[in-house]
Amino acid sequence: MSKPRYWLIVPAAGSGQRMRADWPKQYLRLDQRFVLDITLSRLLDNAAFAGCMVAIGPNDQRWPQTDASRDRRISTCIGGAERAESVLAALDALSDRTREDDWVLVHDAARPCLHPDDLARLLSELQDHPVGGLLATPVADTLKRTGPGNHDVEATVDRRDLWRALTPQMFRFLALKQALESAIDSDYPVTDEASAIEFAGQIPCIVEGRPDNIKITVPADLALAGFILKRT
């Protein structure tokens, strides 16, 4: 039996409204490069992927301007309104090329600071895992829980067993596809791929990653990402 292959999915159909920019955050620039181009190159240039599917918006007019649009390793499909719908659309688009036990890595389009060492560790530690898992980093800040509808502190939350989920998240093709389909059909809120796998009754494994694998969400994150990339 041949070894499972690795596929990359990058959902890039979101609008990134919290950036308060004129276009989606994946199309902001760092050192004259689109964030999306940096993100894709950090993965594709550091692991042997069989292929990559990027889920873009139905009215995306900027994708043709990217370097990635001319990369023969990369295909595109039309994503959905929510992340889970975009990932599922990408899985459907890859279905005629993949095997059930192939690995799929899903990575945020606006997370360009993934370190190659973290990617290598994820692939190495999960290659024989029965479920798969995700990069995550331990929660470092003190956490407070407030009451509903107000900012009054009700409790300080024990952070000892809490982790901040990162990407890539890595699961078997069929298991991830079925988990997402089931969660969407049940109106379960899928915040990441691991939450869909958990909903399906499976237990993902955490692989500790670097805390500087940040996601660009608000304007200050763009400058921070630029600083991190200059150092790594």
Biotite code that builds the C-alpha atoms (Angstrom):
import biotite.structure as struc

atoms = struc.array([
    struc.Atom([0.000, 0.000, 0.000], chain_id="A", res_id=1, res_name="MET", atom_name="CA", element="C"),
    struc.Atom([1.355, 3.418, -0.939], chain_id="A", res_id=2, res_name="SER", atom_name="CA", element="C"),
    struc.Atom([2.019, 5.995, 1.743], chain_id="A", res_id=3, res_name="LYS", atom_name="CA", element="C"),
    struc.Atom([-0.583, 8.716, 2.367], chain_id="A", res_id=4, res_name="PRO", atom_name="CA", element="C"),
    struc.Atom([0.114, 11.983, 0.619], chain_id="A", res_id=5, res_name="ARG", atom_name="CA", element="C"),
    struc.Atom([-0.152, 15.494, 2.043], chain_id="A", res_id=6, res_name="TYR", atom_name="CA", element="C"),
    struc.Atom([-2.520, 18.138, 0.671], chain_id="A", res_id=7, res_name="TRP", atom_name="CA", element="C"),
    struc.Atom([-2.802, 21.792, 1.628], chain_id="A", res_id=8, res_name="LEU", atom_name="CA", element="C"),
    struc.Atom([-6.063, 23.732, 1.916], chain_id="A", res_id=9, res_name="ILE", atom_name="CA", element="C"),
    struc.Atom([-6.119, 27.483, 2.520], chain_id="A", res_id=10, res_name="VAL", atom_name="CA", element="C"),
    struc.Atom([-9.572, 29.061, 3.008], chain_id="A", res_id=11, res_name="PRO", atom_name="CA", element="C"),
    struc.Atom([-9.291, 32.599, 1.627], chain_id="A", res_id=12, res_name="ALA", atom_name="CA", element="C"),
    struc.Atom([-12.876, 33.621, 0.951], chain_id="A", res_id=13, res_name="ALA", atom_name="CA", element="C"),
    struc.Atom([-13.306, 35.818, 4.044], chain_id="A", res_id=14, res_name="GLY", atom_name="CA", element="C"),
    struc.Atom([-13.734, 39.568, 4.025], chain_id="A", res_id=15, res_name="SER", atom_name="CA", element="C"),
    struc.Atom([-11.694, 40.365, 7.172], chain_id="A", res_id=16, res_name="GLY", atom_name="CA", element="C"),
    struc.Atom([-14.000, 43.150, 8.336], chain_id="A", res_id=17, res_name="GLN", atom_name="CA", element="C"),
    struc.Atom([-12.115, 43.771, 11.589], chain_id="A", res_id=18, res_name="ARG", atom_name="CA", element="C"),
    struc.Atom([-9.099, 45.023, 9.607], chain_id="A", res_id=19, res_name="MET", atom_name="CA", element="C"),
    struc.Atom([-11.091, 48.122, 8.573], chain_id="A", res_id=20, res_name="ARG", atom_name="CA", element="C"),
    struc.Atom([-9.319, 47.950, 5.206], chain_id="A", res_id=21, res_name="ALA", atom_name="CA", element="C"),
    struc.Atom([-10.612, 48.424, 1.661], chain_id="A", res_id=22, res_name="ASP", atom_name="CA", element="C"),
    struc.Atom([-9.968, 44.773, 0.795], chain_id="A", res_id=23, res_name="TRP", atom_name="CA", element="C"),
    struc.Atom([-9.640, 41.413, 2.562], chain_id="A", res_id=24, res_name="PRO", atom_name="CA", element="C"),
    struc.Atom([-6.675, 40.986, 4.905], chain_id="A", res_id=25, res_name="LYS", atom_name="CA", element="C"),
    struc.Atom([-5.126, 38.210, 2.805], chain_id="A", res_id=26, res_name="GLN", atom_name="CA", element="C"),
    struc.Atom([-4.581, 40.839, 0.108], chain_id="A", res_id=27, res_name="TYR", atom_name="CA", element="C"),
    struc.Atom([-2.846, 43.382, 2.303], chain_id="A", res_id=28, res_name="LEU", atom_name="CA", element="C"),
    struc.Atom([0.858, 43.742, 1.583], chain_id="A", res_id=29, res_name="ARG", atom_name="CA", element="C"),
    struc.Atom([4.001, 43.090, 3.580], chain_id="A", res_id=30, res_name="LEU", atom_name="CA", element="C"),
    struc.Atom([7.241, 44.149, 1.887], chain_id="A", res_id=31, res_name="ASP", atom_name="CA", element="C"),
    struc.Atom([5.381, 44.512, -1.429], chain_id="A", res_id=32, res_name="GLN", atom_name="CA", element="C"),
    struc.Atom([4.010, 40.949, -1.239], chain_id="A", res_id=33, res_name="ARG", atom_name="CA", element="C"),
    struc.Atom([0.438, 39.902, -0.607], chain_id="A", res_id=34, res_name="PHE", atom_name="CA", element="C"),
    struc.Atom([-0.047, 38.257, 2.787], chain_id="A", res_id=35, res_name="VAL", atom_name="CA", element="C"),
    struc.Atom([-1.623, 35.303, 0.972], chain_id="A", res_id=36, res_name="LEU", atom_name="CA", element="C"),
    struc.Atom([1.479, 34.825, -1.193], chain_id="A", res_id=37, res_name="ASP", atom_name="CA", element="C"),
    struc.Atom([3.700, 34.808, 1.887], chain_id="A", res_id=38, res_name="ILE", atom_name="CA", element="C"),
    struc.Atom([1.428, 32.328, 3.653], chain_id="A", res_id=39, res_name="THR", atom_name="CA", element="C"),
    struc.Atom([1.369, 29.908, 0.737], chain_id="A", res_id=40, res_name="LEU", atom_name="CA", element="C"),
    struc.Atom([5.111, 30.058, 0.140], chain_id="A", res_id=41, res_name="SER", atom_name="CA", element="C"),
    struc.Atom([5.876, 29.374, 3.816], chain_id="A", res_id=42, res_name="ARG", atom_name="CA", element="C"),
    struc.Atom([4.063, 26.059, 3.470], chain_id="A", res_id=43, res_name="LEU", atom_name="CA", element="C"),
    struc.Atom([4.639, 24.943, -0.105], chain_id="A", res_id=44, res_name="LEU", atom_name="CA", element="C"),
    struc.Atom([8.367, 25.713, -0.034], chain_id="A", res_id=45, res_name="ASP", atom_name="CA", element="C"),
    struc.Atom([8.935, 23.769, 3.183], chain_id="A", res_id=46, res_name="ASN", atom_name="CA", element="C"),
    struc.Atom([7.029, 20.488, 2.756], chain_id="A", res_id=47, res_name="ALA", atom_name="CA", element="C"),
    struc.Atom([6.288, 17.982, -0.004], chain_id="A", res_id=48, res_name="ALA", atom_name="CA", element="C"),
    struc.Atom([2.615, 18.606, -0.722], chain_id="A", res_id=49, res_name="PHE", atom_name="CA", element="C"),
    struc.Atom([0.882, 16.697, -3.496], chain_id="A", res_id=50, res_name="ALA", atom_name="CA", element="C"),
    struc.Atom([-1.159, 19.813, -4.236], chain_id="A", res_id=51, res_name="GLY", atom_name="CA", element="C"),
    struc.Atom([-2.871, 22.860, -2.790], chain_id="A", res_id=52, res_name="CYS", atom_name="CA", element="C"),
    struc.Atom([-6.444, 24.135, -3.006], chain_id="A", res_id=53, res_name="MET", atom_name="CA", element="C"),
    struc.Atom([-7.225, 27.761, -2.170], chain_id="A", res_id=54, res_name="VAL", atom_name="CA", element="C"),
    struc.Atom([-10.890, 28.597, -1.583], chain_id="A", res_id=55, res_name="ALA", atom_name="CA", element="C"),
    struc.Atom([-11.558, 32.154, -2.760], chain_id="A", res_id=56, res_name="ILE", atom_name="CA", element="C"),
    struc.Atom([-14.637, 34.360, -2.747], chain_id="A", res_id=57, res_name="GLY", atom_name="CA", element="C"),
    struc.Atom([-17.067, 34.290, -5.689], chain_id="A", res_id=58, res_name="PRO", atom_name="CA", element="C"),
    struc.Atom([-16.278, 37.920, -6.564], chain_id="A", res_id=59, res_name="ASN", atom_name="CA", element="C"),
    struc.Atom([-12.542, 37.827, -5.838], chain_id="A", res_id=60, res_name="ASP", atom_name="CA", element="C"),
    struc.Atom([-10.806, 40.113, -8.333], chain_id="A", res_id=61, res_name="GLN", atom_name="CA", element="C"),
    struc.Atom([-7.403, 40.170, -6.643], chain_id="A", res_id=62, res_name="ARG", atom_name="CA", element="C"),
    struc.Atom([-6.432, 36.515, -6.868], chain_id="A", res_id=63, res_name="TRP", atom_name="CA", element="C"),
    struc.Atom([-5.183, 36.917, -10.489], chain_id="A", res_id=64, res_name="PRO", atom_name="CA", element="C"),
    struc.Atom([-2.742, 39.579, -9.204], chain_id="A", res_id=65, res_name="GLN", atom_name="CA", element="C"),
    struc.Atom([-1.003, 37.159, -6.823], chain_id="A", res_id=66, res_name="THR", atom_name="CA", element="C"),
    struc.Atom([2.184, 35.225, -7.449], chain_id="A", res_id=67, res_name="ASP", atom_name="CA", element="C"),
    struc.Atom([0.303, 32.135, -6.270], chain_id="A", res_id=68, res_name="ALA", atom_name="CA", element="C"),
    struc.Atom([-2.134, 32.347, -9.167], chain_id="A", res_id=69, res_name="SER", atom_name="CA", element="C"),
    struc.Atom([0.765, 31.426, -11.470], chain_id="A", res_id=70, res_name="ARG", atom_name="CA", element="C"),
    struc.Atom([2.022, 28.569, -9.294], chain_id="A", res_id=71, res_name="ASP", atom_name="CA", element="C"),
    struc.Atom([1.198, 25.231, -10.958], chain_id="A", res_id=72, res_name="ARG", atom_name="CA", element="C"),
    struc.Atom([1.036, 23.509, -7.577], chain_id="A", res_id=73, res_name="ARG", atom_name="CA", element="C"),
    struc.Atom([-2.010, 25.584, -6.611], chain_id="A", res_id=74, res_name="ILE", atom_name="CA", element="C"),
    struc.Atom([-5.652, 25.251, -7.703], chain_id="A", res_id=75, res_name="SER", atom_name="CA", element="C"),
    struc.Atom([-8.659, 27.318, -6.650], chain_id="A", res_id=76, res_name="THR", atom_name="CA", element="C"),
    struc.Atom([-12.313, 26.748, -5.912], chain_id="A", res_id=77, res_name="CYS", atom_name="CA", element="C"),
    struc.Atom([-15.154, 28.977, -4.771], chain_id="A", res_id=78, res_name="ILE", atom_name="CA", element="C"),
    struc.Atom([-15.485, 29.073, -1.007], chain_id="A", res_id=79, res_name="GLY", atom_name="CA", element="C"),
    struc.Atom([-18.482, 29.709, 1.217], chain_id="A", res_id=80, res_name="GLY", atom_name="CA", element="C"),
    struc.Atom([-19.682, 32.360, 3.622], chain_id="A", res_id=81, res_name="ALA", atom_name="CA", element="C"),
    struc.Atom([-18.152, 30.532, 6.588], chain_id="A", res_id=82, res_name="GLU", atom_name="CA", element="C"),
    struc.Atom([-14.733, 28.938, 7.060], chain_id="A", res_id=83, res_name="ARG", atom_name="CA", element="C"),
    struc.Atom([-16.166, 25.424, 7.374], chain_id="A", res_id=84, res_name="ALA", atom_name="CA", element="C"),
    struc.Atom([-18.027, 25.822, 4.088], chain_id="A", res_id=85, res_name="GLU", atom_name="CA", element="C"),
    struc.Atom([-14.846, 26.972, 2.341], chain_id="A", res_id=86, res_name="SER", atom_name="CA", element="C"),
    struc.Atom([-12.817, 24.057, 3.681], chain_id="A", res_id=87, res_name="VAL", atom_name="CA", element="C"),
    struc.Atom([-15.541, 21.608, 2.673], chain_id="A", res_id=88, res_name="LEU", atom_name="CA", element="C"),
    struc.Atom([-15.677, 23.151, -0.813], chain_id="A", res_id=89, res_name="ALA", atom_name="CA", element="C"),
    struc.Atom([-11.914, 22.677, -1.110], chain_id="A", res_id=90, res_name="ALA", atom_name="CA", element="C"),
    struc.Atom([-12.182, 19.049, 0.006], chain_id="A", res_id=91, res_name="LEU", atom_name="CA", element="C"),
    struc.Atom([-14.891, 18.447, -2.581], chain_id="A", res_id=92, res_name="ASP", atom_name="CA", element="C"),
    struc.Atom([-12.703, 20.047, -5.254], chain_id="A", res_id=93, res_name="ALA", atom_name="CA", element="C"),
    struc.Atom([-9.824, 17.728, -4.335], chain_id="A", res_id=94, res_name="LEU", atom_name="CA", element="C"),
    struc.Atom([-11.921, 14.577, -4.043], chain_id="A", res_id=95, res_name="SER", atom_name="CA", element="C"),
    struc.Atom([-11.052, 13.184, -7.461], chain_id="A", res_id=96, res_name="ASP", atom_name="CA", element="C"),
    struc.Atom([-7.327, 13.372, -6.670], chain_id="A", res_id=97, res_name="ARG", atom_name="CA", element="C"),
    struc.Atom([-7.146, 12.171, -3.081], chain_id="A", res_id=98, res_name="THR", atom_name="CA", element="C"),
    struc.Atom([-7.365, 8.910, -1.179], chain_id="A", res_id=99, res_name="ARG", atom_name="CA", element="C"),
    struc.Atom([-9.411, 8.489, 1.989], chain_id="A", res_id=100, res_name="GLU", atom_name="CA", element="C"),
    struc.Atom([-6.343, 8.205, 4.206], chain_id="A", res_id=101, res_name="ASP", atom_name="CA", element="C"),
    struc.Atom([-4.399, 11.109, 2.675], chain_id="A", res_id=102, res_name="ASP", atom_name="CA", element="C"),
    struc.Atom([-3.495, 13.852, 5.112], chain_id="A", res_id=103, res_name="TRP", atom_name="CA", element="C"),
    struc.Atom([-4.999, 17.319, 4.676], chain_id="A", res_id=104, res_name="VAL", atom_name="CA", element="C"),
    struc.Atom([-3.432, 20.377, 6.287], chain_id="A", res_id=105, res_name="LEU", atom_name="CA", element="C"),
    struc.Atom([-5.681, 23.420, 6.643], chain_id="A", res_id=106, res_name="VAL", atom_name="CA", element="C"),
    struc.Atom([-3.985, 26.754, 7.247], chain_id="A", res_id=107, res_name="HIS", atom_name="CA", element="C"),
    struc.Atom([-5.329, 30.283, 7.696], chain_id="A", res_id=108, res_name="ASP", atom_name="CA", element="C"),
    struc.Atom([-4.751, 32.578, 4.729], chain_id="A", res_id=109, res_name="ALA", atom_name="CA", element="C"),
    struc.Atom([-3.826, 35.462, 7.044], chain_id="A", res_id=110, res_name="ALA", atom_name="CA", element="C"),
    struc.Atom([-1.328, 33.494, 9.144], chain_id="A", res_id=111, res_name="ARG", atom_name="CA", element="C"),
    struc.Atom([1.947, 34.185, 7.258], chain_id="A", res_id=112, res_name="PRO", atom_name="CA", element="C"),
    struc.Atom([4.434, 33.664, 10.106], chain_id="A", res_id=113, res_name="CYS", atom_name="CA", element="C"),
    struc.Atom([4.405, 29.865, 10.320], chain_id="A", res_id=114, res_name="LEU", atom_name="CA", element="C"),
    struc.Atom([7.950, 28.741, 11.077], chain_id="A", res_id=115, res_name="HIS", atom_name="CA", element="C"),
    struc.Atom([9.311, 25.835, 8.991], chain_id="A", res_id=116, res_name="PRO", atom_name="CA", element="C"),
    struc.Atom([10.358, 24.040, 12.194], chain_id="A", res_id=117, res_name="ASP", atom_name="CA", element="C"),
    struc.Atom([6.747, 24.021, 13.427], chain_id="A", res_id=118, res_name="ASP", atom_name="CA", element="C"),
    struc.Atom([5.526, 22.643, 10.117], chain_id="A", res_id=119, res_name="LEU", atom_name="CA", element="C"),
    struc.Atom([8.163, 19.887, 10.199], chain_id="A", res_id=120, res_name="ALA", atom_name="CA", element="C"),
    struc.Atom([7.277, 19.008, 13.815], chain_id="A", res_id=121, res_name="ARG", atom_name="CA", element="C"),
    struc.Atom([3.565, 18.788, 13.025], chain_id="A", res_id=122, res_name="LEU", atom_name="CA", element="C"),
    struc.Atom([4.171, 16.442, 10.098], chain_id="A", res_id=123, res_name="LEU", atom_name="CA", element="C"),
    struc.Atom([6.609, 14.296, 12.046], chain_id="A", res_id=124, res_name="SER", atom_name="CA", element="C"),
    struc.Atom([4.577, 13.932, 15.249], chain_id="A", res_id=125, res_name="GLU", atom_name="CA", element="C"),
    struc.Atom([1.251, 13.244, 13.546], chain_id="A", res_id=126, res_name="LEU", atom_name="CA", element="C"),
    struc.Atom([2.318, 11.051, 10.619], chain_id="A", res_id=127, res_name="GLN", atom_name="CA", element="C"),
    struc.Atom([1.257, 7.852, 12.421], chain_id="A", res_id=128, res_name="ASP", atom_name="CA", element="C"),
    struc.Atom([-1.449, 9.325, 14.647], chain_id="A", res_id=129, res_name="HIS", atom_name="CA", element="C"),
    struc.Atom([-4.881, 7.657, 14.262], chain_id="A", res_id=130, res_name="PRO", atom_name="CA", element="C"),
    struc.Atom([-6.764, 10.991, 14.236], chain_id="A", res_id=131, res_name="VAL", atom_name="CA", element="C"),
    struc.Atom([-4.444, 13.902, 13.541], chain_id="A", res_id=132, res_name="GLY", atom_name="CA", element="C"),
    struc.Atom([-4.205, 17.214, 15.326], chain_id="A", res_id=133, res_name="GLY", atom_name="CA", element="C"),
    struc.Atom([-3.147, 20.815, 15.304], chain_id="A", res_id=134, res_name="LEU", atom_name="CA", element="C"),
    struc.Atom([-0.476, 23.275, 16.268], chain_id="A", res_id=135, res_name="LEU", atom_name="CA", element="C"),
    struc.Atom([-1.299, 25.118, 19.483], chain_id="A", res_id=136, res_name="ALA", atom_name="CA", element="C"),
    struc.Atom([0.461, 27.160, 22.120], chain_id="A", res_id=137, res_name="THR", atom_name="CA", element="C"),
    struc.Atom([-0.173, 27.236, 25.874], chain_id="A", res_id=138, res_name="PRO", atom_name="CA", element="C"),
    struc.Atom([-2.252, 30.170, 27.113], chain_id="A", res_id=139, res_name="VAL", atom_name="CA", element="C"),
    struc.Atom([0.134, 32.572, 28.857], chain_id="A", res_id=140, res_name="ALA", atom_name="CA", element="C"),
    struc.Atom([-2.173, 35.385, 29.961], chain_id="A", res_id=141, res_name="ASP", atom_name="CA", element="C"),
    struc.Atom([-4.377, 35.406, 33.026], chain_id="A", res_id=142, res_name="THR", atom_name="CA", element="C"),
    struc.Atom([-7.949, 34.743, 31.921], chain_id="A", res_id=143, res_name="LEU", atom_name="CA", element="C"),
    struc.Atom([-11.044, 36.423, 33.370], chain_id="A", res_id=144, res_name="LYS", atom_name="CA", element="C"),
    struc.Atom([-14.663, 35.380, 32.932], chain_id="A", res_id=145, res_name="ARG", atom_name="CA", element="C"),
    struc.Atom([-17.318, 38.095, 33.049], chain_id="A", res_id=146, res_name="THR", atom_name="CA", element="C"),
    struc.Atom([-21.047, 37.919, 33.577], chain_id="A", res_id=147, res_name="GLY", atom_name="CA", element="C"),
    struc.Atom([-23.475, 37.835, 30.653], chain_id="A", res_id=148, res_name="PRO", atom_name="CA", element="C"),
    struc.Atom([-23.926, 41.274, 29.107], chain_id="A", res_id=149, res_name="GLY", atom_name="CA", element="C"),
    struc.Atom([-21.474, 43.111, 31.367], chain_id="A", res_id=150, res_name="ASN", atom_name="CA", element="C"),
    struc.Atom([-17.773, 43.527, 32.133], chain_id="A", res_id=151, res_name="HIS", atom_name="CA", element="C"),
    struc.Atom([-17.929, 42.540, 35.783], chain_id="A", res_id=152, res_name="ASP", atom_name="CA", element="C"),
    struc.Atom([-15.398, 39.815, 36.599], chain_id="A", res_id=153, res_name="VAL", atom_name="CA", element="C"),
    struc.Atom([-17.012, 36.639, 37.862], chain_id="A", res_id=154, res_name="GLU", atom_name="CA", element="C"),
    struc.Atom([-13.928, 34.462, 38.083], chain_id="A", res_id=155, res_name="ALA", atom_name="CA", element="C"),
    struc.Atom([-10.285, 33.979, 37.164], chain_id="A", res_id=156, res_name="THR", atom_name="CA", element="C"),
    struc.Atom([-10.044, 30.952, 34.886], chain_id="A", res_id=157, res_name="VAL", atom_name="CA", element="C"),
    struc.Atom([-7.450, 28.266, 35.529], chain_id="A", res_id=158, res_name="ASP", atom_name="CA", element="C"),
    struc.Atom([-5.204, 28.380, 32.458], chain_id="A", res_id=159, res_name="ARG", atom_name="CA", element="C"),
    struc.Atom([-2.992, 25.362, 33.239], chain_id="A", res_id=160, res_name="ARG", atom_name="CA", element="C"),
    struc.Atom([-4.666, 23.056, 30.701], chain_id="A", res_id=161, res_name="ASP", atom_name="CA", element="C"),
    struc.Atom([-5.713, 25.705, 28.164], chain_id="A", res_id=162, res_name="LEU", atom_name="CA", element="C"),
    struc.Atom([-4.182, 26.044, 24.717], chain_id="A", res_id=163, res_name="TRP", atom_name="CA", element="C"),
    struc.Atom([-4.559, 28.625, 21.953], chain_id="A", res_id=164, res_name="ARG", atom_name="CA", element="C"),
    struc.Atom([-5.394, 26.821, 18.714], chain_id="A", res_id=165, res_name="ALA", atom_name="CA", element="C"),
    struc.Atom([-3.214, 27.667, 15.713], chain_id="A", res_id=166, res_name="LEU", atom_name="CA", element="C"),
    struc.Atom([-2.912, 26.309, 12.188], chain_id="A", res_id=167, res_name="THR", atom_name="CA", element="C"),
    struc.Atom([-2.047, 24.185, 10.281], chain_id="A", res_id=168, res_name="PRO", atom_name="CA", element="C"),
    struc.Atom([-4.540, 21.607, 11.471], chain_id="A", res_id=169, res_name="GLN", atom_name="CA", element="C"),
    struc.Atom([-3.940, 18.151, 10.036], chain_id="A", res_id=170, res_name="MET", atom_name="CA", element="C"),
    struc.Atom([-6.494, 15.369, 9.584], chain_id="A", res_id=171, res_name="PHE", atom_name="CA", element="C"),
    struc.Atom([-7.264, 12.489, 7.217], chain_id="A", res_id=172, res_name="ARG", atom_name="CA", element="C"),
    struc.Atom([-9.176, 13.494, 4.100], chain_id="A", res_id=173, res_name="PHE", atom_name="CA", element="C"),
    struc.Atom([-12.314, 11.379, 4.571], chain_id="A", res_id=174, res_name="LEU", atom_name="CA", element="C"),
    struc.Atom([-12.520, 11.864, 8.340], chain_id="A", res_id=175, res_name="ALA", atom_name="CA", element="C"),
    struc.Atom([-12.323, 15.646, 7.978], chain_id="A", res_id=176, res_name="LEU", atom_name="CA", element="C"),
    struc.Atom([-14.819, 15.750, 5.122], chain_id="A", res_id=177, res_name="LYS", atom_name="CA", element="C"),
    struc.Atom([-17.368, 13.645, 7.005], chain_id="A", res_id=178, res_name="GLN", atom_name="CA", element="C"),
    struc.Atom([-16.851, 15.601, 10.227], chain_id="A", res_id=179, res_name="ALA", atom_name="CA", element="C"),
    struc.Atom([-17.437, 18.941, 8.499], chain_id="A", res_id=180, res_name="LEU", atom_name="CA", element="C"),
    struc.Atom([-20.506, 17.649, 6.664], chain_id="A", res_id=181, res_name="GLU", atom_name="CA", element="C"),
    struc.Atom([-21.995, 16.323, 9.893], chain_id="A", res_id=182, res_name="SER", atom_name="CA", element="C"),
    struc.Atom([-21.283, 19.511, 11.847], chain_id="A", res_id=183, res_name="ALA", atom_name="CA", element="C"),
    struc.Atom([-22.715, 21.768, 9.144], chain_id="A", res_id=184, res_name="ILE", atom_name="CA", element="C"),
    struc.Atom([-25.824, 19.600, 8.758], chain_id="A", res_id=185, res_name="ASP", atom_name="CA", element="C"),
    struc.Atom([-26.325, 19.796, 12.540], chain_id="A", res_id=186, res_name="SER", atom_name="CA", element="C"),
    struc.Atom([-25.789, 23.591, 12.670], chain_id="A", res_id=187, res_name="ASP", atom_name="CA", element="C"),
    struc.Atom([-22.881, 23.006, 15.024], chain_id="A", res_id=188, res_name="TYR", atom_name="CA", element="C"),
    struc.Atom([-20.624, 26.093, 15.260], chain_id="A", res_id=189, res_name="PRO", atom_name="CA", element="C"),
    struc.Atom([-17.345, 25.042, 13.616], chain_id="A", res_id=190, res_name="VAL", atom_name="CA", element="C"),
    struc.Atom([-14.623, 27.459, 14.674], chain_id="A", res_id=191, res_name="THR", atom_name="CA", element="C"),
    struc.Atom([-11.778, 25.307, 13.357], chain_id="A", res_id=192, res_name="ASP", atom_name="CA", element="C"),
    struc.Atom([-11.272, 21.871, 11.837], chain_id="A", res_id=193, res_name="GLU", atom_name="CA", element="C"),
    struc.Atom([-10.427, 20.335, 15.211], chain_id="A", res_id=194, res_name="ALA", atom_name="CA", element="C"),
    struc.Atom([-13.828, 21.377, 16.583], chain_id="A", res_id=195, res_name="SER", atom_name="CA", element="C"),
    struc.Atom([-15.536, 19.459, 13.767], chain_id="A", res_id=196, res_name="ALA", atom_name="CA", element="C"),
    struc.Atom([-13.381, 16.398, 14.475], chain_id="A", res_id=197, res_name="ILE", atom_name="CA", element="C"),
    struc.Atom([-14.275, 16.681, 18.173], chain_id="A", res_id=198, res_name="GLU", atom_name="CA", element="C"),
    struc.Atom([-17.978, 16.924, 17.263], chain_id="A", res_id=199, res_name="PHE", atom_name="CA", element="C"),
    struc.Atom([-17.538, 13.647, 15.373], chain_id="A", res_id=200, res_name="ALA", atom_name="CA", element="C"),
    struc.Atom([-16.370, 11.991, 18.592], chain_id="A", res_id=201, res_name="GLY", atom_name="CA", element="C"),
    struc.Atom([-12.644, 11.860, 17.837], chain_id="A", res_id=202, res_name="GLN", atom_name="CA", element="C"),
    struc.Atom([-9.777, 13.289, 19.893], chain_id="A", res_id=203, res_name="ILE", atom_name="CA", element="C"),
    struc.Atom([-7.234, 15.498, 18.096], chain_id="A", res_id=204, res_name="PRO", atom_name="CA", element="C"),
    struc.Atom([-3.663, 15.706, 19.311], chain_id="A", res_id=205, res_name="CYS", atom_name="CA", element="C"),
    struc.Atom([-1.968, 19.003, 20.134], chain_id="A", res_id=206, res_name="ILE", atom_name="CA", element="C"),
    struc.Atom([1.539, 19.689, 18.841], chain_id="A", res_id=207, res_name="VAL", atom_name="CA", element="C"),
    struc.Atom([3.101, 22.649, 20.607], chain_id="A", res_id=208, res_name="GLU", atom_name="CA", element="C"),
    struc.Atom([3.976, 25.476, 18.252], chain_id="A", res_id=209, res_name="GLY", atom_name="CA", element="C"),
    struc.Atom([5.581, 28.889, 18.443], chain_id="A", res_id=210, res_name="ARG", atom_name="CA", element="C"),
    struc.Atom([3.478, 31.766, 19.818], chain_id="A", res_id=211, res_name="PRO", atom_name="CA", element="C"),
    struc.Atom([4.624, 34.045, 16.984], chain_id="A", res_id=212, res_name="ASP", atom_name="CA", element="C"),
    struc.Atom([2.508, 32.062, 14.486], chain_id="A", res_id=213, res_name="ASN", atom_name="CA", element="C"),
    struc.Atom([0.004, 34.918, 14.628], chain_id="A", res_id=214, res_name="ILE", atom_name="CA", element="C"),
    struc.Atom([-3.149, 35.486, 12.613], chain_id="A", res_id=215, res_name="LYS", atom_name="CA", element="C"),
    struc.Atom([-3.591, 38.947, 11.122], chain_id="A", res_id=216, res_name="ILE", atom_name="CA", element="C"),
    struc.Atom([-6.968, 40.069, 12.454], chain_id="A", res_id=217, res_name="THR", atom_name="CA", element="C"),
    struc.Atom([-6.723, 43.761, 13.433], chain_id="A", res_id=218, res_name="VAL", atom_name="CA", element="C"),
    struc.Atom([-4.548, 46.539, 11.918], chain_id="A", res_id=219, res_name="PRO", atom_name="CA", element="C"),
    struc.Atom([-1.813, 46.286, 14.585], chain_id="A", res_id=220, res_name="ALA", atom_name="CA", element="C"),
    struc.Atom([-1.241, 42.640, 13.623], chain_id="A", res_id=221, res_name="ASP", atom_name="CA", element="C"),
    struc.Atom([0.070, 43.605, 10.181], chain_id="A", res_id=222, res_name="LEU", atom_name="CA", element="C"),
    struc.Atom([3.053, 45.510, 11.599], chain_id="A", res_id=223, res_name="ALA", atom_name="CA", element="C"),
    struc.Atom([3.719, 42.729, 14.100], chain_id="A", res_id=224, res_name="LEU", atom_name="CA", element="C"),
    struc.Atom([3.708, 40.119, 11.330], chain_id="A", res_id=225, res_name="ALA", atom_name="CA", element="C"),
    struc.Atom([6.183, 42.199, 9.357], chain_id="A", res_id=226, res_name="GLY", atom_name="CA", element="C"),
    struc.Atom([8.484, 42.347, 12.389], chain_id="A", res_id=227, res_name="PHE", atom_name="CA", element="C"),
    struc.Atom([8.253, 38.579, 12.971], chain_id="A", res_id=228, res_name="ILE", atom_name="CA", element="C"),
    struc.Atom([8.978, 37.768, 9.327], chain_id="A", res_id=229, res_name="LEU", atom_name="CA", element="C"),
    struc.Atom([12.107, 39.921, 9.339], chain_id="A", res_id=230, res_name="LYS", atom_name="CA", element="C"),
    struc.Atom([13.428, 37.845, 12.269], chain_id="A", res_id=231, res_name="ARG", atom_name="CA", element="C"),
    struc.Atom([12.494, 34.392, 10.952], chain_id="A", res_id=232, res_name="THR", atom_name="CA", element="C"),
])
